[in-house]
Amino acid sequence: MVTVIIPALNEDETIVSVISLVKKSPMVSEVIVMDDKSPDNTVTVSKEAGATVYTSTTLGKGASMREGILFSKNEFLLFLDADITTYPENIVELMTAPLVAGTADFVKSVFTRQAGRVTELVAKPLLRLLFPDLTRFSQPLSGMVAGKKSMLQKLDLENDYGVDIGMLIDMHLLGARISEVNIGYIENRMQSWEQLSKMSLEVSRAIISRGEPMQAKEGETLKKVNSLRTQIEYAVRENRQGFSRMVIFDMDNTLLKGSFITTASRILGFEEELINIVTHNDTAIMRTKLIATLMKGHTVKEVLDVADTIPIVEDALEVVTDLKKNGYICGIISDSYDVVTNHIKNKLGMDFSVANELEFSRSAATGEVKIPSYFLRTKQSKCSHEYCKSNVIRQLSASYGIDISNITAIGDSDNDICMVRECGTGISFHSQNKYLNLVADHLITVRSFSPLLDILGVKK
């Protein structure tokens, strides 16, 4: 069977047609969309079309491809671009035929269109100099490829435009059998001159770094510096602006029936270290930084596999769906990690999540964490905490243009007290914390979100 992996950034207008097409193939048992933090409706429409959606830990196509490989369940993988609507009906069969026949380990697509300017002016001349065996490929920069997971997972993929040529060269250097398959006429977007210049530079780097292995060993190959996109900017989708009501959920022991880091410590084997950090460090920021070191070396797949062992409250999806139907923006604010909150957000069809940013390199946690500035105290803060969820509430309120009086916050612990107190409607969820219960406007004493609809007067 075949897993189709579709990296995507702002492709809500075209991605459904790609998903629908590949799902028609009897060979496909899994369709994965790797979303690059799209601010449009890519996640929602992909889920509705039947794909499994993950949010990339790092911006860039290479990270999305690498993580798609990690999450895939099949040996045969097919990567397709999300913005092409002219794939042939039998694209899956065409691209995977050499893999199934056992005649190839890696397949590059070729299609009816004059090779692009970067291919002719940059890629092919460099290949002639450094990798003449690869000049037989007429479109070496093609992004539609298929291969065996057992070989693809050995590759060190760039996160920029160099990823496609890098894959071809690396598979060649591994001794893979490489085929080229004609998939007919393909129509995709033309790049601007600025994009072509950027592409030329990054393609050149990918080829030259592999053509000069001794030099590459002495110094790390130049990498693209991704433009920063804050979680708040990612959260505020254009099509959600203008809404007047919002519900914010805590994640650990609220949406989830357990704590991510506590569960991770048990499964990944660092319970004693976690207890030591929590009991010997009083400040939230120091605890957060030290706890992140315990995640070092664990892949994004291992992290999300842990998250998937924690049950989500049974009616969470139903209640979030009802809230959104009634005009509420729904999101998560958590002092856990954004890689986990984005995963839960995607599962529940929420609009955003805001959390600490666990850093990844080549899809493995580095042990470092970035604490977003919007958690930190400012002159406008209503509490004295250096780090507080209520600070995020105010920024979301300003960004969305929603008055705090029209925001509902739901939590269960000490960390949620300020958030619950500051919002127009504060709800304590299945909590034994007496201080939270005192400041909350409403108590939900059962592990169910159905009472929330009654509190807000939302139609079911």
MARTORRO-578821 format. One line per 4 residues: number of its first residue (from 1); their letters; for each residue y, z, x of C-alpha. Coordinates in pm, 1 decimal, always signed. Each point is the difference from the previous one (the first is absolute). Example, Ala and Ser with C-alpha at 12.3 -4.5 7.8 and 13.67 -1.06 7.14 Angstrom:
// residues 2
1> as> -450.0/+780.0/+1230.0; +344.0/-66.0/+137.0 $
//
This chain:
// residues 460
1> mvtv> +0.0/+0.0/+0.0; +363.0/-56.5/+98.1; +307.7/+225.2/+11.6; +330.0/-182.9/-51.2 $
5> iipa> +297.4/+171.6/+167.2; +353.9/-98.4/-103.5; +290.6/+142.9/+203.5; +308.5/+3.0/-221.6 $
9> lned> +370.7/+74.0/+10.2; +203.4/-70.2/-316.0; -246.1/-250.1/-145.7; -9.3/+105.2/-367.4 $
13> etiv> +74.6/-356.3/-113.6; -301.6/-162.5/+168.4; -261.7/+256.4/+95.0; -165.0/+19.4/-343.0 $
17> svis> -97.9/-367.6/+17.2; -162.6/+57.4/+340.9; -192.2/+305.7/-120.2; -111.9/-174.6/-319.3 $
21> lvkk> -120.2/-301.3/+195.9; -216.6/+189.4/+249.1; -145.9/+229.2/-265.8; -155.7/-307.3/-163.1 $
25> spmv> -226.6/-45.0/+301.8; -346.6/+158.1/-39.8; +8.3/+66.9/+375.5; +292.1/+245.6/-26.8 $
29> sevi> -85.1/+364.1/-65.6; +328.4/+151.2/+120.3; +366.7/-101.9/-0.6; +235.9/+216.8/+206.0 $
33> vmdd> +377.6/-32.8/-11.6; +171.7/+162.0/+298.5; +353.3/+63.1/-120.2; +272.9/+24.0/+264.5 $
37> kspd> +211.9/+243.0/-205.0; +128.2/-267.3/-236.5; +297.3/+112.1/-210.3; -95.8/-250.0/-273.0 $
41> ntvt> -298.7/+16.1/-240.3; -263.9/-124.1/+246.2; -207.9/+320.1/-27.3; +6.1/+13.1/-380.2 $
45> vske> -86.7/-363.5/-65.5; -270.7/+0.9/+270.6; -172.2/+299.4/-158.2; +25.3/-156.7/-344.3 $
49> agat> -161.4/-315.6/+140.2; -298.6/+203.8/+118.9; +68.3/+50.0/+371.1; -33.3/+324.1/+194.4 $
53> vyts> +343.2/+78.4/+144.8; +85.9/+195.6/+313.4; +341.7/+59.7/+155.9; +24.1/-82.8/+370.8 $
57> ttlg> +78.5/+287.5/+235.0; +215.1/-223.4/+221.3; +222.0/-293.3/-88.8; -132.5/-338.0/+108.5 $
61> kgas> -274.8/-245.5/-88.0; -220.1/+107.2/+291.3; -14.1/+360.8/-119.5; -85.1/-119.1/-351.1 $
65> mreg> -280.7/-220.0/+132.4; -134.7/+272.6/+228.5; -7.7/+254.7/-280.4; -150.8/-251.9/-239.9 $
69> ilfs> -284.7/-39.5/+249.3; -44.2/+379.1/+10.2; -15.3/+30.8/-379.5; -229.3/-300.0/-58.9 $
73> knef> -363.6/+53.2/-96.4; -147.5/-341.5/+83.5; -84.0/-174.3/+327.6; +164.4/-329.2/-100.9 $
77> llfl> +378.9/+26.5/-34.6; +248.5/-260.5/-121.3; +376.7/+37.2/+54.0; +230.4/-193.4/-230.2 $
81> dadi> +379.3/-21.3/-24.3; +145.2/+140.0/-321.6; +270.4/-264.0/-48.1; -216.0/-311.4/-33.0 $
85> ttyp> -84.3/-133.4/-346.4; -169.9/-324.2/+105.6; -327.2/+131.5/+141.6; -302.0/-210.2/-97.6 $
89> eniv> -225.8/+150.3/-266.1; -280.1/+43.2/+253.9; +214.7/+157.4/+275.6; -242.5/+290.3/+43.4 $
93> elmt> -303.9/-224.2/+33.7; +181.4/-240.6/+235.7; +124.4/+266.4/+238.3; -315.7/+208.9/+15.1 $
97> aplv> -257.7/-280.7/+10.8; -31.1/+3.8/+384.3; -42.3/+379.6/-5.4; -268.9/-15.8/-267.8 $
101> agta> -178.4/-284.0/+180.4; +0.9/+201.8/+322.0; +182.6/-270.8/+196.3; +326.8/+189.5/+57.3 $
105> dfvk> +139.0/+350.6/+48.9; +362.7/-91.6/-72.2; +150.7/-274.7/-215.3; +353.6/-142.0/+18.0 $
109> svft> +139.6/-204.8/-284.9; +162.7/-339.0/+39.6; +187.5/-162.2/-286.4; +179.3/-317.5/-95.8 $
113> rqag> +351.8/+53.0/+122.2; +175.4/-99.3/+317.1; -31.8/+278.4/+256.1; +306.7/+221.3/+5.8 $
117> rvte> +274.8/-2.6/+258.3; -111.5/+323.5/+169.9; -353.4/-138.9/+30.1; +109.3/-325.5/+163.0 $
121> lvak> +284.8/+127.8/+215.6; -131.3/+342.0/+104.8; -365.3/+76.0/-74.0; -167.9/-324.1/+105.1 $
125> pllr> +186.5/-44.6/+332.2; -81.7/+359.8/+100.4; -363.0/-40.2/-103.4; -27.3/-315.1/+213.6 $
129> llfp> +116.6/+202.1/+300.4; -189.7/+323.1/-54.8; -288.3/-66.3/-241.1; -74.9/-374.1/+7.4 $
133> dltr> -331.6/+52.6/-184.9; +200.3/+100.7/-308.3; +206.9/-317.3/-21.4; -270.8/-147.6/-223.2 $
137> fsqp> +138.2/+207.8/-288.9; +262.0/-205.4/-180.6; +159.8/+298.7/-173.5; -56.3/+303.9/+225.9 $
141> lsgm> +260.9/+206.6/-186.6; -173.2/-28.9/-336.9; -22.0/+339.4/-167.2; -292.3/-82.0/-230.3 $
145> vagk> -303.6/+109.6/+200.9; -349.5/+137.1/-54.0; -222.0/+197.2/+232.4; -263.5/+263.5/+54.3 $
149> ksml> +120.3/+357.1/-34.3; -217.2/+107.4/+293.1; +207.4/-224.7/+229.4; +340.2/+19.2/-169.6 $
153> qkld> +11.6/+378.4/+30.1; -9.0/-35.9/+380.4; +335.4/-181.9/+4.7; +335.2/+155.1/+89.9 $
157> lend> +230.9/-168.7/-250.7; +375.0/-44.5/+37.5; +215.5/+110.0/-292.4; +223.6/-307.7/+18.4 $
161> ygvd> -19.3/-380.7/-17.1; -227.4/+1.6/+306.0; -292.6/+140.4/-196.8; -156.4/-332.3/-104.7 $
165> igml> -0.7/-166.8/+341.4; -99.8/+332.4/+155.2; -310.0/+17.4/-219.7; -102.3/-351.5/+100.8 $
169> idmh> +38.3/+69.2/+372.4; -171.2/+339.0/-16.1; -298.5/-138.7/-190.1; -22.4/-276.2/+263.0 $
173> llga> +9.1/+260.2/+279.4; -276.2/+196.2/-175.6; -218.0/-309.8/+10.1; -0.1/-45.9/-377.0 $
177> rise> -115.1/-325.2/-154.8; +313.7/-140.1/-164.6; +10.4/-266.9/-270.2; +290.3/-177.3/-166.1 $
181> vnig> -24.5/-78.9/-371.7; +220.2/-241.1/-193.8; +117.3/+160.0/-325.0; +201.0/-299.6/-124.9 $
185> yien> +364.5/-2.8/-102.4; +190.6/+326.3/+30.9; +358.3/+70.7/-99.1; +183.0/+302.5/+129.9 $
189> rmqs> +356.4/+114.3/+58.9; +213.4/-159.4/+268.1; +136.6/+245.0/+255.0; +369.9/+29.8/+84.2 $
193> weql> +121.4/-80.9/+351.5; +47.5/+372.8/+64.8; -360.4/+67.4/-97.5; -123.1/-292.2/+210.3 $
197> skms> +181.3/+135.2/+305.9; -155.3/+341.0/-52.8; -342.4/-153.3/-55.8; +28.1/-207.2/+318.3 $
201> levs> +73.1/+308.5/+208.9; -284.1/+204.9/-145.4; -255.6/-282.7/+18.7; +97.6/-56.8/+363.3 $
205> raii> -48.0/+368.1/+81.3; -344.1/+4.4/-156.0; -119.0/-301.9/+199.1; +160.5/+90.0/+333.2 $
209> srge> -118.2/+361.8/-5.8; -357.7/-120.9/-37.5; +42.9/-273.6/+259.6; +115.3/+249.9/+262.4 $
213> pmqa> -249.5/+287.2/-35.9; +82.6/+166.9/+331.9; +368.7/+16.7/-84.8; -80.8/+120.4/-350.2 $
217> kege> -203.9/+289.0/+143.0; +288.9/+118.5/+218.0; +244.2/+30.8/-284.5; -32.9/+17.4/-376.4 $
221> tlkk> +64.5/-336.4/-165.1; +334.1/-22.8/-172.2; -29.0/+92.1/-365.2; +216.0/-84.5/-291.8 $
225> vnsl> +220.4/+288.0/-112.3; -32.2/+13.0/-378.0; +319.2/+30.6/-197.6; +11.7/+347.1/-149.8 $
229> rtqi> -60.3/+33.9/-368.8; +40.0/+355.8/-124.4; -217.9/+139.4/-273.3; +300.9/+40.6/-226.5 $
233> eyav> +86.2/-370.4/+40.3; -363.2/-85.8/-66.8; -3.0/+228.6/-303.7; +299.6/-153.8/-171.5 $
237> renr> -127.2/-325.1/-144.6; +259.2/-233.0/-142.6; -182.9/-35.7/-329.0; -8.4/+379.1/-44.9 $
241> qgfs> +372.3/+57.4/+44.9; +181.6/+65.5/-322.3; -269.2/+231.8/-136.9; +127.4/+339.7/-112.0 $
245> rmvi> -300.7/+234.7/+25.7; -236.1/+98.7/+277.3; -308.9/+220.6/+44.2; -89.8/+123.1/+348.2 $
249> fdmd> -343.4/+141.1/+80.4; -115.3/+211.8/+290.6; -331.1/-130.0/+141.9; -211.8/+280.2/+150.7 $
253> ntll> -155.1/+220.3/-270.3; +207.5/-179.3/-262.2; -97.1/-366.5/-27.2; -297.3/+76.9/+224.3 $
257> kgsf> -246.9/+278.7/-65.6; +37.3/+125.1/+353.3; +205.2/-23.7/+318.2; -30.8/-302.1/+226.8 $
261> itta> +44.6/+180.6/+332.0; -235.3/+284.1/-98.0; -264.9/-250.5/-103.4; +58.6/-205.3/+315.8 $
265> sril> -42.6/+308.8/+217.5; -340.4/+64.8/-154.9; -125.2/-359.6/+13.0; +149.6/-93.4/+336.9 $
269> gfee> -79.1/+332.6/+163.2; +323.9/+178.2/+83.9; +2.8/+294.8/-243.2; +50.8/+268.9/+266.2 $
273> elin> +283.5/-191.6/+166.2; +172.9/-45.9/-337.5; -27.8/+370.9/-84.4; +143.3/+89.5/+340.7 $
277> ivth> +300.8/-231.4/-46.0; +74.5/+121.8/-353.9; -25.9/+370.7/+88.2; +200.6/-13.4/+324.3 $
281> ndta> +292.3/-227.0/-94.5; +261.9/+106.1/-251.1; +214.1/-313.1/-26.6; -105.2/-292.6/-218.3 $
285> imrt> +115.8/-260.7/+253.2; -196.2/+149.2/+289.4; -312.0/+37.8/-215.3; +29.1/-361.2/-111.8 $
289> klia> +27.2/-129.6/+357.9; -286.4/+212.4/+131.8; -232.4/-83.0/-290.4; +57.2/-371.6/+63.1 $
293> tlmk> -149.6/+38.7/+348.9; -331.7/+88.2/-166.4; -10.5/-350.1/-153.8; +20.4/-176.9/+336.8 $
297> ghtv> -255.0/-277.6/+46.4; -112.8/-15.8/-361.6; +30.1/-345.3/-156.8; +183.4/-78.9/-320.5 $
301> kevl> -338.5/-64.5/-161.9; -123.5/+346.8/+97.0; +320.6/+150.3/-139.7; -30.7/-178.0/-334.2 $
305> dvad> -373.6/+67.4/-19.6; +88.7/+370.8/+13.7; +264.5/-47.1/-270.3; -253.5/-176.0/-221.3 $
309> tipi> -229.4/+304.5/+6.9; +266.1/+203.0/-183.8; -14.3/-60.0/-375.8; +315.5/-107.5/-180.8 $
313> veda> +75.5/+195.6/-317.6; -193.4/-183.8/-270.6; +287.2/-100.9/-227.0; +256.5/-71.2/+274.3 $
317> levv> -30.9/-379.4/-26.4; +21.0/+5.3/-380.3; +307.9/+226.2/+0.6; +182.1/-198.5/+270.7 $
321> tdlk> -70.0/-318.5/-198.0; +144.2/+158.0/-316.4; +307.0/+124.9/+185.9; +71.9/-343.4/+145.7 $
325> kngy> -45.6/-166.0/-339.7; +266.9/+236.5/-129.4; +252.4/-89.6/+269.3; -62.5/+265.6/+266.1 $
329> icgi> -3.3/-69.6/+372.9; -291.9/+190.9/+151.4; -47.4/+105.0/+361.3; -134.8/+250.0/+251.6 $
333> isds> +184.2/+233.7/+236.5; -235.5/+176.8/+237.7; +5.1/+185.0/+330.9; -328.9/-176.5/+80.6 $
337> ydvv> -11.9/-350.8/+154.1; +134.3/-328.1/-136.8; -326.1/-182.2/+82.3; -171.0/+226.6/-256.3 $
341> tnhi> +278.7/+14.8/-259.2; +31.5/-380.5/+1.3; -374.9/-22.2/-61.8; +21.7/+233.7/-300.4 $
345> knkl> +315.1/-177.5/-121.9; -187.3/-330.9/+5.1; -296.3/+147.1/-187.3; +219.7/+139.2/-275.7 $
349> gmdf> +242.6/-292.7/-25.6; +299.2/+215.0/+89.1; +335.5/-133.2/+116.2; +45.1/+180.1/+331.4 $
353> svan> -110.5/+276.7/+232.5; +193.3/+196.9/+261.9; -174.5/+207.6/+268.1; -17.5/+68.5/+372.4 $
357> elef> -79.4/-313.6/+199.9; -322.1/+41.1/+197.9; +28.1/-249.0/+284.9; -274.0/-252.2/+78.1 $
361> srsa> -62.1/-229.2/+294.0; -264.1/-270.1/-43.3; -96.8/+172.8/-327.4; -81.1/+334.6/+167.3 $
365> atge> +217.8/+310.0/-39.7; +200.9/+79.9/+313.3; +34.9/+370.9/-75.7; +372.9/-46.1/-56.6 $
369> vkip> +183.3/+36.3/-328.5; +348.3/-105.6/-103.4; +169.9/+237.2/-240.7; +235.0/-213.4/-211.1 $
373> syfl> +359.9/+116.2/+18.0; +29.7/+16.6/-377.4; -222.3/+313.6/+0.3; +249.0/+181.9/+224.5 $
377> rtkq> +285.6/+228.5/-103.4; +351.3/-143.4/-29.6; +336.3/+136.1/-114.4; -94.2/-100.9/-354.8 $
381> skcs> -328.6/+195.4/+1.2; -34.8/+266.8/-267.1; -241.9/+213.8/+202.7; -9.1/+138.5/+355.7 $
385> heyc> -331.3/-158.0/+99.6; +15.0/-233.1/+299.1; -268.5/-217.9/-162.4; -22.1/-31.1/-376.9 $
389> ksnv> -115.8/-241.9/-269.1; +315.1/+71.1/-201.4; +199.2/-193.2/+261.2; -211.7/-308.4/-73.9 $
393> irql> +64.9/+44.3/-372.2; +373.9/-29.2/+50.7; -32.2/-318.1/+204.4; -231.7/-158.7/-255.0 $
397> sasy> +241.9/+97.9/-273.6; +285.8/-173.5/+181.3; -204.9/-306.7/+97.5; -135.4/-61.6/-348.8 $
401> gidi> +319.2/+105.9/-178.7; -194.0/+256.5/-204.7; +166.0/+333.2/-66.3; -205.0/+297.7/+123.2 $
405> snit> +8.8/+135.9/-353.9; -220.9/-296.2/-98.7; -255.4/+61.5/+275.8; -317.8/+199.9/-61.5 $
409> aigd> -182.9/+160.0/+293.7; -357.5/+133.0/-5.0; -157.0/+217.2/+268.7; -229.9/+291.0/+70.3 $
413> sdnd> +109.6/+192.5/+310.9; +276.7/+168.4/+202.4; +101.2/-337.3/+141.8; +81.6/-123.6/-351.4 $
417> icmv> +222.4/+287.9/-114.1; +336.2/-154.0/+96.4; -96.9/-342.3/-133.4; -117.1/+142.7/-333.2 $
421> recg> +307.1/+223.7/-30.1; +254.3/-273.0/+80.3; -124.2/-271.2/-237.0; +99.7/-25.5/-362.5 $
425> tgis> -354.7/+85.2/-104.4; -217.4/+201.3/+236.3; -371.5/+45.9/-64.0; -248.5/+231.9/+166.0 $
429> fhsq> -342.8/-163.6/-1.3; -314.1/+215.1/-12.9; +160.6/+242.1/+244.7; -57.2/+363.2/+90.2 $
433> nkyl> +332.1/+17.6/+186.8; +205.4/+257.5/-189.2; +335.4/-115.5/+143.5; -61.2/-362.5/-93.8 $
437> nlva> -106.0/+110.2/-346.8; +323.5/+199.9/-33.4; +235.8/-287.4/+88.4; -189.8/-270.9/-190.4 $
441> dhli> +122.1/-107.4/-344.9; -357.1/-58.7/-114.0; -346.2/+110.7/+110.2; -305.7/-222.8/-23.7 $
445> tvrs> -289.2/+240.9/+33.7; -284.2/-251.2/-29.5; -89.4/-267.8/+257.4; +121.6/-283.3/-221.7 $
449> fspl> +322.5/-199.0/-22.9; -25.0/-63.9/-374.3; +228.3/+299.1/-77.2; +268.7/-173.1/+207.8 $
453> ldil> +26.7/-272.6/-263.7; +57.7/+260.4/-268.6; +261.8/+179.5/+212.0; +192.6/-324.8/+51.3 $
457> gvkk> -58.6/-127.6/-353.9; -173.8/-312.1/+124.4; -208.1/-209.7/-237.3; -365.1/-27.8/+100.0 $
//
